[in-house]
Amino acid sequence: MEIKIIGGGLAGVEAAHQIARMGGRAVIYEMRPHNTTPAHKTSMLSELVCSNSLKSKELTNAHGLLKEEMRLINSIVMEAARATSIPGGKALVVDREKFSRYITDKIFENPLIKVMREEIKEIPAGPVIIATGPLTSEALTEKIISITGSKNLYFYDAISPIIDGDSIDFNHAFYATRYRDDSSDYLNCPLTEEEYDRFYNALLEADKVSPRPFEGIPYFEGCLPIEVMASRGKQTLLYGPMKPVGIIDRRTKKEPFAVVQLRREDTEGKMFNMVGFQTKLTYKEQERVFRLIPGLKNARFLRYGSIHRNTYINAPKLLNKSLQLKSNKEIFFAGQITGVEGYCESSAMGIIAGLSALCFIKGIEFIPPPPETCIGALIEYITTERKDFQPMNINFGILKGYNRRRKNKVIENALKTIEDWYNKIEDIIS
Ligand SMILES: Cc1cc2nc3c(=O)[nH]c(=O)nc-3n(C[C@H](O)[C@H](O)[C@H](O)COP(=O)(O)OP(=O)(O)OC[C@H]3O[C@@H](n4cnc5c(N)ncnc54)[C@H](O)[C@@H]3O)c2cc1C
């Protein structure tokens, strides 16, 4: 039986490659060149739509560790990236043309994979993997809505930065929930009027990312970028995300002039989300301006804020850990549409969906990689119920058992675990 894969992007090719590696058959449906997305420019499979960097290649960086895990489990994206890399310092940078050509040729040469140049407008009978990415065509988007419900498909991500808990100054920041100082739901960074003025002026002057022509994002009032709110007047933030009412500063015993609230992203308090700080400031400016907030002077950013055009599903509600739709086990999702963010993260979800779909047709129970690995941690993140699900890139904060003091051990364990996991899957399937 052939597994149908809709979308020949990073995730789609990974899924097909893994299926074929394990002796299965796949057919990729790719709509380009007849139809294209607003960001793709070529007809090649696995096109990099923006940067030609696949981020850090250092093992001590979560992006580097994810890549090494992918390499160990025979990722075609990693194989192509190594084969077509160009100098880029600590980052894995590729010649984008050669990179996509390498993958396109490999996929076309593979006798177990067929490629159909066709836009899919109806979800076909399964097993099928939907890997159509952040710019899924309109007709298919409609069909996805019909199976997920409109409330469970998002078209934009409005992301607030996530800060590493270890980098927050707890001499300044304190736990309290509005009108309740006995609760540790929020971490508060209070500002005096002088500190607020300094922050406010820096925010107004900071460099922003200019939207691409197709990214005319209709901002919703409840979700405006922090700098847009600020541009409406000095008082706006004080009545919005920085309002101090109901918060008593532990040190002064008074209500501060302004307050930035951070919400836990995990039970251990390794990661904190800056509430209401969705932004289009450049990454560099986010570091400069947000570090002006007392308590965040040395903040390490695990995820930067952003606002993008992005089609993604409410994975925690819809998918199980095999990346299978809970309501229809013949439909799998892969890539950025599952709510991960980034080239490598999307590719990794392609590997998983491919192996999972193959296990499904063989009647084998699929066991996802453990959350102590980067790939397993991404699956855990996107399939765990949470308030306001937002896309996530890999970072050590989501890796189970991560501890900075035991970093080398954690890395070693992740690599061994992913290799063992893959060998086991290979054994079961063959
Ligand atoms: C504008 C933009 C810039 C980005 N820049 C970066 C970056 O610099 N670095 C980074 O790490 N991440 C970036 N991302 C995020 C993300 O990592 C990439 O979008 C990545 O390509 C996602 O991989 P994917 O396989 O999920 O989707 P894609 O690589 O987009 O693949 C999806 C494929 O599905 C096809 N398709 C869509 N609908 C249909 C249909 N109905 N029938 C058949 N085929 C269809 C598309 O043509 C496409 O080839 C960016 C995203 C966007 C939108």
The ligand as a MOL file (V3000), in Angstrom:
LIG
                    3D

  0  0  0     0  0            999 V3000
M  V30 BEGIN CTAB
M  V30 COUNTS 53 58 0 0 0
M  V30 BEGIN ATOM
M  V30 1 C 7.9750 33.2510 4.7090 0
M  V30 2 C 8.5670 32.2470 5.6190 0
M  V30 3 C 9.9010 32.3130 5.9580 0
M  V30 4 C 10.4680 31.3540 6.8110 0
M  V30 5 N 11.7830 31.4500 7.1080 0
M  V30 6 C 12.3800 30.5250 7.8970 0
M  V30 7 C 13.7700 30.5990 8.1730 0
M  V30 8 O 14.4640 31.4880 7.7240 0
M  V30 9 N 14.3120 29.6550 8.9750 0
M  V30 10 C 13.5750 28.6450 9.4980 0
M  V30 11 O 14.1430 27.7900 10.2050 0
M  V30 12 N 12.2480 28.5510 9.2430 0
M  V30 13 C 11.6230 29.4610 8.4630 0
M  V30 14 N 10.2740 29.3890 8.1900 0
M  V30 15 C 9.4660 28.3670 8.8570 0
M  V30 16 C 9.4970 26.9140 8.3220 0
M  V30 17 O 10.5970 26.2840 8.8600 0
M  V30 18 C 9.5000 26.7330 6.8340 0
M  V30 19 O 8.3300 27.2780 6.3360 0
M  V30 20 C 9.6120 25.2360 6.4040 0
M  V30 21 O 9.7680 25.2220 5.0310 0
M  V30 22 C 8.4190 24.3930 6.8040 0
M  V30 23 O 8.5460 23.0880 6.2710 0
M  V30 24 P 7.2640 22.2550 5.8050 0
M  V30 25 O 7.7400 21.0510 5.1330 0
M  V30 26 O 6.3370 22.1430 6.9250 0
M  V30 27 O 6.5630 23.2120 4.7320 0
M  V30 28 P 7.1020 23.6640 3.2880 0
M  V30 29 O 8.5730 23.5350 3.2110 0
M  V30 30 O 6.4930 25.0010 3.0260 0
M  V30 31 O 6.4720 22.5840 2.3220 0
M  V30 32 C 5.0930 22.5290 2.0490 0
M  V30 33 C 4.9160 22.1500 0.5930 0
M  V30 34 O 3.5470 21.8650 0.3700 0
M  V30 35 C 3.1640 22.3750 -0.8980 0
M  V30 36 N 1.7070 22.5430 -0.8650 0
M  V30 37 C 0.9660 23.4210 -0.1510 0
M  V30 38 N -0.3660 23.1850 -0.3400 0
M  V30 39 C -0.4510 22.1100 -1.2010 0
M  V30 40 C -1.5260 21.3850 -1.7620 0
M  V30 41 N -2.8000 21.6810 -1.5100 0
M  V30 42 N -1.2610 20.3370 -2.6000 0
M  V30 43 C 0.0390 19.9970 -2.9000 0
M  V30 44 N 1.1100 20.6770 -2.3900 0
M  V30 45 C 0.8660 21.7090 -1.5340 0
M  V30 46 C 3.9820 23.6610 -1.0040 0
M  V30 47 O 4.1450 24.0520 -2.3480 0
M  V30 48 C 5.2880 23.2640 -0.3560 0
M  V30 49 O 6.2200 22.7710 -1.2830 0
M  V30 50 C 9.6720 30.3160 7.3460 0
M  V30 51 C 8.3170 30.2640 7.0200 0
M  V30 52 C 7.7710 31.2070 6.1700 0
M  V30 53 C 6.3160 31.1160 5.8100 0
M  V30 END ATOM
M  V30 BEGIN BOND
M  V30 1 1 1 2
M  V30 2 1 2 3
M  V30 3 2 2 52
M  V30 4 2 3 4
M  V30 5 1 4 5
M  V30 6 1 4 50
M  V30 7 2 5 6
M  V30 8 1 6 7
M  V30 9 1 6 13
M  V30 10 2 7 8
M  V30 11 1 7 9
M  V30 12 1 9 10
M  V30 13 2 10 11
M  V30 14 1 10 12
M  V30 15 2 12 13
M  V30 16 1 13 14
M  V30 17 1 14 15
M  V30 18 1 14 50
M  V30 19 1 15 16
M  V30 20 1 16 17
M  V30 21 1 16 18
M  V30 22 1 18 19
M  V30 23 1 18 20
M  V30 24 1 20 21
M  V30 25 1 20 22
M  V30 26 1 22 23
M  V30 27 1 23 24
M  V30 28 2 24 25
M  V30 29 1 24 26
M  V30 30 1 24 27
M  V30 31 1 27 28
M  V30 32 2 28 29
M  V30 33 1 28 30
M  V30 34 1 28 31
M  V30 35 1 31 32
M  V30 36 1 32 33
M  V30 37 1 33 34
M  V30 38 1 33 48
M  V30 39 1 34 35
M  V30 40 1 35 36
M  V30 41 1 35 46
M  V30 42 1 36 37
M  V30 43 1 36 45
M  V30 44 2 37 38
M  V30 45 1 38 39
M  V30 46 1 39 40
M  V30 47 2 39 45
M  V30 48 1 40 41
M  V30 49 2 40 42
M  V30 50 1 42 43
M  V30 51 2 43 44
M  V30 52 1 44 45
M  V30 53 1 46 47
M  V30 54 1 46 48
M  V30 55 1 48 49
M  V30 56 2 50 51
M  V30 57 1 51 52
M  V30 58 1 52 53
M  V30 END BOND
M  V30 END CTAB
M  END
